[in-house]
């Protein structure tokens, strides 16, 4: 699932990237919160966007 979202972000237009940022990345848990281990599976653009929030 994460690979699909990463690909959609990398190949998507500005609207697709904004949608992924707002609906997926911004809802991921912060470090130390329950479920934060999922963040370790992010790579590339999604990891960069996560780190910028």
Backbone bond lengths (Angstrom), bond angles and torsions (degrees), N, CA, C in turn:
res aa  C-N    CA-C-N  psi(-1)  N-CA   C-N-CA  omega(-1)  CA-C   N-CA-C  phi
1 X - - - 1.438 - - 1.533 109.94 -
2 X 1.318 116.90 -44.71 1.460 120.08 -178.96 1.526 110.18 -64.09
3 X 1.321 117.70 -38.84 1.468 120.24 178.34 1.521 111.14 -62.65
4 X 1.333 116.93 -39.01 1.463 121.14 177.67 1.526 110.40 -62.86
5 X 1.321 117.07 -45.83 1.463 121.17 -179.24 1.531 110.00 -65.99
6 X 1.323 117.01 -40.64 1.466 120.89 177.81 1.527 110.56 -60.35
7 X 1.317 116.95 -44.13 1.462 120.94 179.06 1.528 111.38 -64.89
8 X 1.323 116.56 -42.42 1.465 120.54 178.35 1.525 110.63 -62.10
9 X 1.316 117.11 -38.63 1.463 120.68 178.00 1.529 110.48 -67.08
10 X 1.316 116.83 -46.56 1.461 121.46 -176.29 1.523 112.29 -64.88
11 X 1.339 117.31 -34.12 1.457 120.67 -175.22 1.523 112.93 -104.82
12 X 1.319 117.20 -2.62 1.453 120.39 -176.38 1.517 113.66 -84.02
13 X 1.313 114.44 165.78 1.465 119.67 175.69 1.527 109.34 -82.76
14 X 1.309 116.50 -176.75 1.460 120.96 -177.91 1.516 113.58 -59.09
15 X 1.330 117.41 -38.30 1.461 120.82 179.76 1.525 111.16 -66.68
16 X 1.331 116.96 -40.96 1.467 120.92 178.45 1.522 110.68 -64.93
17 X 1.319 116.61 -41.76 1.467 120.39 179.43 1.525 111.16 -64.54
18 X 1.311 116.51 -41.68 1.464 120.09 178.50 1.524 110.65 -63.67
19 X 1.325 116.96 -42.11 1.461 121.23 178.67 1.522 111.31 -60.89
20 X 1.323 117.20 -45.22 1.471 121.25 179.44 1.527 110.41 -65.20
21 X 1.322 116.87 -40.94 1.463 120.20 178.78 1.518 110.99 -62.03
22 X 1.319 116.86 -48.79 1.466 121.39 -175.03 1.525 112.18 -73.81
23 X 1.319 117.33 -41.75 1.462 119.16 -173.78 1.527 114.38 -89.80
24 X 1.323 118.19 -20.94 1.464 120.09 -178.31 1.527 112.02 -115.28
25 X 1.315 117.33 -64.38 1.463 121.14 -171.81 1.525 111.71 -61.65
26 X 1.324 117.35 -44.92 1.470 119.53 -177.24 1.525 113.03 -68.74
27 X 1.326 117.79 -12.64 1.462 121.06 178.21 1.527 113.00 -98.81
28 X 1.320 117.31 0.87 1.462 120.00 176.60 1.528 109.48 -73.65
29 X 1.340 116.75 148.58 1.463 119.30 -179.62 1.524 112.06 -69.27
30 X 1.314 114.95 149.69 1.464 121.05 174.93 1.526 109.35 -76.94
31 X 1.318 116.40 160.94 1.453 121.90 177.51 1.524 109.79 -54.63
32 X 1.319 116.12 133.03 1.457 121.11 -179.41 1.516 113.89 92.29
33 X 1.325 117.54 -14.67 1.460 120.82 178.04 1.527 109.34 -87.23
34 X 1.333 115.25 158.27 1.459 120.74 177.84 1.521 109.73 -56.46
35 X 1.312 116.63 133.66 1.452 121.68 177.42 1.519 115.06 85.68
36 X 1.313 117.74 3.37 1.469 120.53 -175.58 1.520 113.03 -66.25
37 X 1.318 118.15 -14.48 1.466 120.24 -179.98 1.523 112.09 -62.45
38 X 1.321 117.28 -25.00 1.469 120.51 178.62 1.526 110.70 -60.48
39 X 1.317 117.54 -29.07 1.460 120.90 -179.28 1.525 112.03 -62.57
40 X 1.318 116.96 -26.37 1.455 121.36 178.83 1.519 113.45 -67.76
41 X 1.308 117.53 -16.10 1.459 121.70 178.87 1.526 112.63 -87.38
42 X 1.306 117.00 -8.52 1.459 120.22 -179.95 1.519 110.25 -77.10
43 X 1.315 115.80 147.11 1.460 121.15 177.68 1.520 108.48 -141.88
44 X 1.303 115.76 170.67 1.450 121.08 173.15 1.513 114.64 55.17
45 X 1.323 114.43 -131.84 1.461 120.93 -175.52 1.526 113.10 -61.53
46 X 1.327 117.56 -40.37 1.473 119.29 -178.42 1.525 110.99 -63.69
47 X 1.323 117.54 -39.89 1.464 120.29 178.21 1.525 109.88 -64.03
48 X 1.334 116.57 -42.50 1.473 120.69 178.91 1.530 110.83 -61.46
49 X 1.317 116.98 -44.92 1.458 120.76 179.50 1.524 110.56 -63.92
50 X 1.329 116.82 -40.01 1.466 121.40 177.93 1.529 110.53 -60.98
51 X 1.321 116.53 -44.05 1.462 120.70 -178.14 1.538 112.17 -69.01
52 X 1.326 117.33 -24.56 1.461 121.33 -179.12 1.518 113.36 -83.33
53 X 1.319 118.34 -11.35 1.471 119.25 -176.45 1.488 112.61 -76.16
